Amino acid sequence: MDSQKNAPASVTDLWNVARRRKLHAIIPALLVIFGVSAYVYFAPSKYQAKTLIAVSSGAETPSSSADPAGRVQSQVRTVREVLFEGPLFQSVIQQYNLLNTVPPGDPARRLDTLKSRVSIDIDGEDAFYVGYESADRQQAADVANRIAELFVAQTSERHELQTTRQTEITDSGIDKLRVRLGDLDSRIQKYKQSAIEELPERADANLKQIEALQAQIQDKAKTLADDDARRAGIVSEMAEIERKGLLNPPAAEPAPKSANQIKLETEKRELESLRARYTPKYPEVIVKEGEVRELQRIVDLEPRPIAPTRAVTPTELRYTQLKADLDAIDRHVLNVRQERNNLSDQLASSRQHVNATPRHEQALTPLMREYDITKAEYEALLQKQNNTTRDEQLQKVANNGLVFRVVQPARVPLDPVSPNRLRLLALGLLAGIVLGIATAFLAEHVDSSFRDVEEFQNQTGLTVLSIIPRLKKLKDLKKKRTSPNSLALQYSEGGYKPAPTIVSILDPQSLASEQYQILAMRLRNSSKGEKCPILLVTSASGGEGKTVSSINLAVALSEQSRVLLVDADLRRPKVHDYLGLNILEGRGLGDLIFRPEDSLSKYTRKIENLTILPGGAHIEHPLAILASPALKTLMTRAREQFDFIVIDSPPIMPVADGLILRGLSDYVLLVVRAGYTARAVLRRALDSMDSSHLAGVVLNDVDIRHSRYAYAYKYYQKSYIRRT
């Protein structure tokens, strides 16, 4: 499938994607188009009025020979500053209450919004437009005319402004204040650096640090108390051991003596006796001394016998361990006390910082107050300097020899300038189409289901026994021509009201019914020679059509064989609903398993060769019932009465019921719904079941109208079904 997805798409593939995903394309496109249309409908109209101002050269200045267009373009920035920075625009705002036309909020932002509505556009060589945009067409014309009138009036006054001296004074004051601000800032920063830990802004941090240090000191005190308690216990236990005298070991037994050692001791005693009686030069004394020396040499050469060692008692081991623990506790107590002393020093330092904070706050307050006053004076002089500069620019404009006059007042606009509804609708339509196409292809890309039988077989290698086309609901069964002996009439007379999807009963001439006949024929051929094979019909997950396939297959098999249809989906039994059966309480598969000795006919409904065993009422714990030996015994009894047994099983993935029923069946028929079953779900279902019992796959809900074999099905419909 990966290779197929990576292959270049043909026109047919693109058309099939558009056909399959038409809702994915239409719904987003309609939403976008509807949203844009709503915006266009409800968006307020905005009107713009423009006043044309002409520029001409004065006769009294030498600059009159200059290029007017160049002068107009060079003065646009000055004109904008005159309009917005001076009292001109403020007076217009107050006159027409323009602040009421903008949303409430930050004053500076509201003023910027009003400025953005004013436009200045150069028109030709010696004229420019001053325009204003508003939701009120009359207000747009009035404001544009008023701005133009005030501008012309201000630039036409030729009075001399004495601003030079004022500028010098302002500049000198600004320089002095700038130096003063720098000096104050330096003093403040220097003071803060000298007492950085005791500043008012550090007060909260110091208080939190004091709380943390106090908590740590308390922890250390608790640790010391615990160590003292442990130490007292150890000392008490050691004193008790010493008091009982359990540390005085018995004397060690001497090492055994050898024969030569014993003989040497005897000879030494005899030598001492001879020496007591005779002189050292007596012959016997000399001989005995030689014998003693020889025996001493022999004894020295002999290996020393090892004296038996004494085993250490448990009390001695305990005493040694207690002594080691006592040393460890003493060392730990020493360390904890040192840490507690360090924390106490830090706590004292932090308290000093907190106590010193009010003193530093008193010292900083005058400096900060003086700094704020100086800064306010500095900003006021800066504003005054800007106003003076603007007045000089205004005077420069007036003295450039340019004369401004209104040549065409603004008129009330008839058509809005925004929004451009046609353009927005066109863009919305285009955006909706693009979004719809993108959504359709995205849905196609993330869809991991199987579309047709070729794709399914290429990816799984499983045998497809039958291809069930997409079933259409029958609008009115009474309109179908049914003979008195027809299958639908027989079921209707038997009290059945089949659902429209049971085509083997309601529409036996349809393509879907023929596919179920083909499936029944293949199953008969594959099970020849077997006595009453059990067919388990299941699916990977719910909603794939296994129950509908079970019923239609059982009906198709019953045309030539005795068939038992068992609804084993005890969690959601649906066979009786699809057949329109009214089952009696206590007459279902679950009830029969509890009473396996009862007759099968008491729990089933029969018509012709088809016998139906419904699931019955909903059962809370069906797993234990299906795993009981009674069900196996019941299937053995049923094999003696029928030619085929079709079991409608629960899906494989959600519950384990299907895995138990698989052990009772001879063949497993897996229903896969085209365009619905995900590849990963099918793969996990196949991994969890024994593929040796898998008879094949029923590919359900296939759209055969647009498949490559559609012509064959259409030929069958035209040539065969119509004649019948």
N, C-alpha and C positions, 0 to 999 in steps of 0.2 A: 504493500500500500504506500510506503514511503516513496518508492520510485514512481508510483503513479501520481502522487501528489506533486512531486518535483517536476514532472513532465509538463511541457508547455501546454496551456489550455487552448482548445480549439473554440471556434465560434459556437459549436453545438454544446460544448461543456459550459461556456458562459451563459448560454440561453437556458440550460438546465438548472444552473445555479440560480438565475433570476426567477425561474418558475418555482423552484423549491422554496426559495427564501423571499417570496414576494411580500409576505407580511413583515418580514424583517426590514425590507426596504421601504414599504409603504408607510408603516406606522411612524418611524422617525422622521420621514420626509413630511408627513402631514403635521406632526407636532411642531416641527421647525416652521413650516409655512403658517400654521395657525398662530404660533407665537409672534412671528414677524407681522402678520396681518393685524393681530390685536394691538401690537405696539404702534403700527402705522395708524390704526383707527383712533386710539386713545391718546397718542402723542399730541401735545399742544402745538399749534402753529406759531411760528415766529416770523415777524415782519421786520423789514429793514428799510429805513428812510435815509436819504443822502442829500446833503446840502453842498452845492458846488461853489467853491471859493476861488476867485481869480486873483492872480498875482501880476502886478504891473510895476514898472520902474519909475521912481520919482525923478523930476526934472532938475532938482536942486543939488543932486549928489553926483559925483563923478562916476559912481559905480553903476549908473543907469545904463551904460553901454554894455554891461556884462550880460552873459547868456542867461535869460530868465529860467530856462529849464534847469540849468546847473544850480542856480540859486535856490530853486524850489526843492530839488532833491537834497541839497546840503542842509536845508533848514527843516527837514521833516522831523529829525530827532529833536530839534529845539522846539518845534511846534508841539510835539507829543509831551515834552516836559512841561511846557506852558499849560497845556490842557489838564494834565493829571496832577502835577506837583503843587500848583498854586491854588488859590481860593476859587478859581473859576469852576472847576468840576464840583467842588463842595457846595457852591451856591446852587448849581443845577440840581444836585441830589436833594437838597433841602426844598427847593422850589416845587419839584414834582414828586416828592416822597418816594424816591427810587429805592430806598432801603426796604420798603414794604414789598418790593417785587422779587427779592432774593430770600432764600431760606434763612432762618435764624442760625446764629453760630458765632464763630470768631469774627470780630469786626474787620480785621485786616483781610480775611478771606472774602468776606462779603464785598468789601471795597474792590478787591481784585476782580471779583465776578462782574461788577458794574463796569470796570475799566475794560474788561474783555469784550463788552458789547459795543464799545466805541471803535470805529475803524477809520483809518486815514489812507486814502488811495489817490495816487498821482494820476491825473487825467491830462494827457497831452503835455505841452511845453510850458504852460503858464497857469495851470489850474490844478486843484486837487479837491477830493470829496471828503467831507466829514460826515460819517454815518453813525446811526444808532439802531440797535436791534432790540425789539421788545415783542411781548405777546399781544400788546395793545397797539394796533396800527396807528391810531391817533397819537398815542404817547410817543411812538417812534418818530413821527414827523415833528412833533413839538420839541422834543429833546434835541434832535439834530439841529433844528433851526436855532434854538436857544444857545447851544454850544458855539455855533458859528458866529452868532451875533456878539457874544461876549468876547470871543477871540479877536474878532475884527476891531471891537471897541478898544481892547487893551493894546493891541499893536498899533492903533492909529494915534494914541496919545504921545506927543513929542516932548513931554516935560522932561527936564534933566534930573536924573536921580543922583544924589550925592552919596555915592556908595564907596568911593575909594577909601576915604578916611575910616569909614565904618569897617571896611574889610581889613584894614591894617590893625585896628583895635581888636577886632575879633581874632585875627591870626595870632596877635601877641598874647591875648588872654588864653587861647587854646594851647600855645606853647608852654606858658607858665603852669597851666593846670595839668598838662601832660607830664611835666617834670615833677610836680607835686604828687600826682598819682603814682608815678614810679617810685618816689622816695617813700611814700606811705606803704606801698605794696612790699618794698624791700624790708622795711621795719617790721611789718606784720609777719612776713615769711621768716625773718631771722628770729623773731620772738617765738614763733611756733616751732622752729627747729630746736631752740634751746630747751623747750619744755614739751616735747612732742607727745610724751606719755601722760601729761597732766592737763591737756587741753579739754575744753568742755565737750567737743565732739567725741572725745575718747571716754567720756564718763560712763556711758552704757556698757562699752566693752570692758572697762575696768571692773564695773560691778559684776558683770557676768563672770569675769576671771576670778574675782573674789569668791563667788559662789562655787565655782568649779574647784578652786584650791581648798576651800573648806570641806567640800565633799571628799576630796582626795585625802585630806588629813584625817577625817573621820574613818575612812577605809583603812588607813595605815594604823590608827589606834585600835580598830577592831582586829586587824591582823596581829598586832602586838599582844592583845588580850588573849587571842586564840593560841599564840605561841607560848605565852606564859602558862596558860592552862595545860598545854601539852607538856611543857617542861616540868611543871610540878608533878604531873602524873608519872613521868619517866623517872624523876628523882625519887619519888616515893616507891616505885617498883624496884629500883636499884637498891635502895636502903633496906627494903624487905628481904631481898636476896642476900645481901651482906649480913643482915641480922640472923638469918637462918643458917649461916655458915655453909651455904651450898657452893661456895667458891674455893674451899680448902680440899684439894684432891688428896687421896690416899697415897702413901709412899709407893714408888714404883718397885716392882720386884727386881732383884739383881739378876744379871745375865748368868746363865748356867756356865760352870767351869768345866774345862776339858780334863782329861786324865793327866796330861803332862803338867797342867797347872796345879792339880792336887798333889802330884808327886813332887813338884818343885817346892810347894809349901812344906811338905814333910821333910825334904832334904834340908830346907832352911832351918827348921826346928832342930834337926839333929846337929847341924853345923853350930848353931848357937849353944847346944848342950856340950859339944866337944870344946868349943872355945872357952866355955866356963871351967872346964876341967884341965885343959892343957894349954900350952903356949902356942902362939901362932906358927911356930916352926915345927910343931909336932907333925909327924908324917900323916897321921890319920886326918888331922885338920887340913893339911895341904891337899890330900886326895879328895876330901869332901868339898873343899872350895872349888876344885876343878869340876867335880860332878855338878855342883850348883850352877857354875858358869855355863856349862854345856846345856843343862836343862833350861836355863834362862834364855840362851840363844835360840833353842828350839821353840820355846813358848813365844818369843818375840816374832818368830817367822810364821807362827800359826795365825789364821784369820780370826779377828775378834768376833766373838758371838754378839749378836744384836739383842739388846735387852728388849723385852716386850713393851710396846708403847701403850699408853693409856688413852682410851677413846674420850673425845670431848663430850661432855654431857649437854643435853638440851638447855639446861639452866645457864651453863657457861655461854652457849651460843646466844641465848636471849639477852644475857647481860652485855655481851659484846655489841649486839645490835642496838640495845638501849643506849649504850655509851656513844655509838656512832650517831644515833638520832639526836642525842643531847648536843653533841658538837655541831651538827647541822643546824639545829634550832638556834644555838647561840650565834652562829654566823649569820643566819637569816635575820635574827632580832637586831644584830648590829647594823646590817644593811638597811632594814626598815626604819630604824631610828635615824640613821643618816638621811634617808629620803624624807622622813617626816620633818627633820630639821631644815632641810632645803626648802620644802614646801612652806614651812612656817616663815622662813626668810622671804620667800616670794609673796606670801600673803601680807606680811608687814610692808613690803615695798608697794604692793598694789593699794593697800589702804592709805599709804602716804600719798600716792598719786591721786586718789579720790579726795582726800582731805585738802590737797593743794589746788584742786580744780576751781573752787570759787575765787581764790586769789588771782588765778590766771584769767578767769572770766572778767573780773573787775579791771584787770590791766588791759585786756583786749577790747573791751567795750568802747572806750573813747577812741581808740585807733580805728576801729571798724566804723564808728559813727562818722568820724572825720573823713574816712575814705569814701563812704557812701555819699556824703554831702559834696565832696570834691568831684566825684564821678557824675553826679546829677548836674553840677554846674558845667562840667566838660561836655556832656551830651547836649545840654541846652545851647552852648556856644557852637557846637557842631551843627545843630539844626539851624541856628541863625546864620552860620556861614553858608549852608546850602541854600537858604532863602535868598541871601545876598547874591550868590552866584547865579541863581535862576533869574533874579531881577536884572543882573548885568546881561544875561543872555537875551532877556526880553528887550532890554534897551538896545542890544546889538541888532536884534531883528528889526526894531523900529528905525534904527539909524543906518541900516544897510541900503536905504533907498527903495525898499520894497513896500508896496501898498497893497493891502488885502481888502477885498470887498466881496460881498455875496452877490453872485450873478444868477443863481437859480436856487430858490428856497426848496426845502424838502416838501414833497407832496405825500399825502396819505397813500401808502402802498396798497395795491389791490390783491396781489398774490403773495403768499408766504415764501420766504427764502428757505425755510427748513420746517419739517423734514421733507426730503424729496421722496414722496411716497412711491412713485413708480420705480425709482431706482432701488429703494428698500425692498419692495415686493419682488423685483427681479433678482436681487441678491439673496433674499430669503428663499425663493424658489430654487435658485442654483445651489444654495447651501443645503437645503432639504434633500435635493436629489443626490448630491455628493455624499451627505451623511447616510442616506438610505442605502446607497450602493456599498459604501464602506461597511455599514452594519451587516448587510447581507453577506458580503464576502468574509467578514470576520466570523459570523455564525457558521458559515460553511467550513472555515478553516478549523474552528474548535470542535466541530461535530466529528465524533469518532465512531459513529455507527456505520453499518453496512447498507449500501444503497441498492445493490442488485446481487444476483447470484454469482456473476463472474467475479466481482470484487470479494464476495464472501469466500468462494472456493480458492481464490488466489492467496488469500491471507490465512485461511485456516486449514485447507486441505481436506475438510470434512465433506462427506457425501450428502448432497441435498436430494432428499427423496421426493419433495414436492414444493412447488412454488405457488403460494396462495395469494391471489391478487387482492387488492384493497377492496373490502366489502362495503357495499353501499346499503344504507337502510332502505327497507321497503316502505314506501309511503302508505300504501293501502293494500293489504292482502286481499281484500274483496275484489279489487280490480284485476287480479291475476286469474287467468282461466284455469280452474282446477277441475279435473274430471272426478266423478264419484269415487273412483278407485285410486285416486292420486294419494301420494304419501302424506301430503299436508292435510288432506281431508281425514285420513285415518288417525293422525295424531290429534287433530282437532276433536274428532268424535271420542277419542280416548281421554279427553279432559286436559290435553296439553295445549299450552299457548306459547309456542317457541318464540324466542327473540328474533329480530330480523337477521342477525348474524348467523343463525343456524340454517345455512343455505342448503344443506343436504336434505332438509325437510321442506322448506318453503320454496326453494327455487332449484330443483334438481337439475335443470337444464343450464344453469349458469356456469361460467368458467371456473369459479371457485369450487362449485360442487364437483365438477369434472376432475379438478386437481385432487380433491379428497378421494375420489374414486381411484385415481392413479395411485395415490398413497396406499389405499387399502389393497390394491392389486399387488403392489411391490411387497407389502408386508406378508400377504398370503404366500407369495412365491418364496420369500426368504425363510418362511417358517414351515415349509412343507415337511411332513413327516413328524412334526412335533405335536404333542397332545396338549391342546389348549394353552398356547403361549400367552404369557402375561406381558402386556405392553404398558410401560410406564411413560406417560406423557408429562413432561416437565419443562421448565425454562430457567434461565439464569436468574431473572428477577421478575417482579410482578408487572402486570400490564402488557405482556407480550402475546397474549391470546392463547394460552395453553388450554384453558377450559373450553373455549369455543372450538379449538382444534380437536380436543378429546371427544366432544359431543359429535361433531361432524364426522370424525373418523369412525366412531362407534356406529353411527347410522349407516355409513358407507359399507362397513364390514357386515352389518346385519342383513344386508340384501342377499347374502349367500351363506351366512354362518350365524350360529347362535352366539350372541355377544352379551357380556355382562359389563356394564359401565359403572365403575366404582368412583364415588367422589371421596377421595382420601385427604382432601384439603380440609381437615377438621377445624382449622383456625378460621378459615373463610370459605365455607362451603357455598358454591355458586351454581352447581349443575342444575339444581331444581329451579333456581331463578331463571336461568337461560331457557329451560324447557317449560316454564310456566306451571310447575307442579306445586300442589299444596300438600306438603308432607305432614303426617300426623306426629304428635309428640311421642317421643320414645321409639320412633321408627327410622333410625339412621344407622350408619356404620358404627359409630361409637357405642350405640346401645346394643347392636348385635355382637360386638366384641365382648361386652360384659356378659352376654348370654349366648355363647357359641353353640349351645345345644339346640337353640330354637331353629325352626324351619326358616330357610332363606326367603321363602315366598312371603312371609309376614312383613318383611322389611323392604321389599322391592316393588317396583311398578314395571309392568311388562306390556309391550305392544309389538305384535309380530315377533320377530327374532331378537329384539332388543330388550334387555332387562336392565333396569336402572336401580342402583343402590345409592340413595342420597347420603350425604354426610350427616344430616341431622342437625340438631341444635349445636350452638357454639360450645366448645369444650375448652376449659381453662388450660389444662396440661395434656395436650394430645400426644406428646412425645412418648410418655410411658405407655399409653394405650397402643400406639403403633408398634412399639418394641416388644409387646407382650407376645407369648407363643400362641395366644388365641387367634391372632390375625393370620399367622402362618397356617394354622389348622383350618381356618375359614377359607383361605385360598386353595388349600388342598381339596376341600369339599367342593368348591366351585369348579375346579378343573374337571370334575366328573360330570358336570351338568352343561358346560358351555364349550364352544369351540375357540373363542377368544375372550380374554379379560383385558379391558382397557381401564387403567387407573389414572385418574386426574390427580397429580401430585402437587404439593406446594412447591414454590420456587426453591432452587438450590441454595442461593446465596443468603437469604435472610434467616432461614431456620434449618435445622438438621433433620426435619421430617422426611425430606426427599431422599437423603442418604440412607435412612433406614428402609424406606420402601424400595430402594434400588436393589437391596439384597433379596427381596421377594420376587423381583421381576426377571423375565428372560431377555427382554429388549427394552432399551431406553430410547425414547423419541424426544429430541430436544427442539423446542420451538424458539425460533429467533425472529424478532420483529425487525423488518427493514426500516432504517431511518430512526431507530429507537434504542436498540441494544448497543451499549458501548463495548468497544473491543476489550478494554481492561476487565469489565464485568464478565464477559464471556470467557476470557482466558482464565480468570480465577475459578469460574464454575467448572470448566473442563479439568482444571488441575485437581479439584476436590472430588471428582467422580471417577469411577472406573470406566475408562474408554472402551474396554473390551466388550461391554454390554451395549455400547452405543450403536443403535441400528442406523441412525442418520439424523438429518436435520430437516425440519419443516421451516422454510423461509416464509414468514407470514407478512401480510400487509405490504406487498410489493406493488409499486406503481407501474403496472405493465403498459399503461397508455403511452408512456414516453420512453419505453425501453426499445432496444434494437430489434426485439421480436414482437413489437406491437402489431405489425401488419398481420402476423399469423393469428393472433387472438381476434383481431378485427374480422379477418376472413371467416373464422369459426363463427363469430356472432352473426355475421350477415348471411352466410351460406347454410349454416346448420340450425342454429337456434330459431331463426325466423321461420324456417320450413316446418320445424317441429311445433 
